[in-house]
Amino acid sequence: MSTETFEFQVEARQLLQLMIHSVYSNKDVFLRELVSNASDALDKLRLAALRDDTLDADVSDPHIEIEIDAAARTLTVRDNGIGMSYDEVGRLIGTIANSGTAKFAQELREAQEEAGAEGLIGQFGVGFYSGFMVADEMTLLTRRAGESQGTRWSSRGEGTYTLARVDDAPQGTTVTLHLKPADADDQLHDYTADRTIRGIVKRYSDFITWPIRLVPKAVDGATADTTDGDGEADTAAEPETLNSMKALWARSRDEVSDDEYHELYKHISHDWREPLETVRLQAEGTFEYQALLFLPSHAPHDLYNQNYQRGVQLYVKRVFIMDDCEALLPSYLRFVKGVVDAADLSLNVSREILQQDRHIKMMQRRLTKKVVSTVKDMMTAAPDRYATFWREFGAVLKEGLLTDSDNRDTLLAVSSFASTHSADEPTTLKSYAERMKDGQDAVYYLTGESRQSIENSPHMEAFRAKGIEVLLLTDPVDEVWVDAVGEFDGKPLRSVAKGEVDLGGEDGEKADGEREKQGEEYAGLLGWMKEQLGEDVKEVRLSSRLTVSPACIVSDAHDLTPALENMYRAMGQEVPRAPRILELNPDHLLVKGLNQAYTEREDRAGLAETAELLHGLAVLAEGGRPKEPGRFVKLVADQLERAL
Ligand code: ADP
């Protein structure tokens, strides 16, 4: 059969370089990765056979085999699972699955420059390729269940790999590692020793639900274990099953170590890092199920992708049914990984049926409550871990404030926000409420693109001057949930950029009388400006929120914010541009001067330009853009010229 040579995709090549030069300190994990792939392949075969009873496949004894040949320095991991077709091998093994993104490629380049590669490998996990940490050559022989021809893939991990079609491949996949030369000082990592392999399997793969067998090498009836010098071959050697196969979720908490839980997490999430938290739930009664869920410690980079594969694995009585079962958790918990094992579902259950099923809905409700309450417990029991969690997943969790009214109160309680109270410590709403000033009747917030842009907004001026705390909300979802939620603990959530502000009668507060007087003084100017600006503004009024800036734009209490308008437009929805309110600072010299000129002059043509400029400045200050930027720039330039 002819052998063809192919080049690895660029990212794959870079990654292989990292693997070959072994930047990852814990090389043992290569075996976990190969066993994990083999276990997935057995799951897939079982399902395929269940769905298609004409499938010509052997499903009589699904298992994984590990074989050591110390003399040849090879280690073989074999499964009789689903296997791969010729095309699949090229597609799945020649490229980096899940990771062929621009972000990955970029991080890879940076990592190579900065030698930060270990973290990168941990972050992306690299499955099959991790074999090159310990091997200088890998071959893979595979035949897809139901097909007659097999495929041999082989590579030294450098630039290329070869593919050949073969006639006599067994069903499933055999991966052979040609181990790098032995390191005499490193007995612990001697992968040709039975005890090393035993230890690694026990440590990383004990929970795998298929048997993992260590098979004695069949050379003239002798075994790797028994060539102990007496020349006598031990023909009775049996394969030894290395793993207990006990489903971790079915065992009681005190029987299972944290490490064991964490290895299961790594197997199902393809994440090489430790999870942040493990959540267990055992439901008894008419609809019995067990759940073992994990909160990861890092948000995956594709969490906001439309096609992000969300959901946990579904098992029915220890039998794997599907990955990414999205019916089990709401979308705002899409980062949760884990296993749910239900006792009373049909093995043939489909995604469509699950979406409708009453029991599944109840299960979703209960699991959701459990996850949210786990986060709540973390706040007090492990504040550092909670802080990590919130940094990574807070923005996603807040989607639940909109969509999950059942858990809204708990979600509000576990949410934290950047605030003017502290430059780096986020605050909860409860702590905010405790700090509220006497007479303050609302929780104030401002939404915007970044902390800095919000802090520099003119809307913040009076709040800063009075020392009133404002929440600084910068996630896109913040624009939406604040309106939907409306209040916390009886106190309305109020944007500092919306409606009238009345900061109460504190010291330094302008006397009502003075305000009234100013109102009369400016009445003419305000009316005239409204005429000048026409449709662009709904109203021109005096402001009580400005101390430094001459003018700002505000919305009516129930209007959409400009950011929200933009979001709707980005989603393809028609939204009319709502005219906004222009507020002037009556204590600002520019505004005072304008008023004086307005009352004294007959010819107001020059003043009209100033009015337009003031409006443009206010629009700019809130991060918008003047209606006609070119004209605005010309007006500014003209005015500057006159001032020279
Ligand atoms: P990952 O397992 O993270 O997807 P890998 O590089 O380990 O990445 O594997 C890539 C893909 O190759 C797997 O998703 C699977 O489709 C296929 N594959 C790997 N090993 C096997 C195997 N033993 N049997 C069948 N398919 C496999």
Residues whose N, C-alpha, C, O or C-beta is under 5 A from the ligand:
A	BS01	ADP	N37 A38 A41 G83 M84 L92 A97 V126 G127 F128 Y129 T173 H270
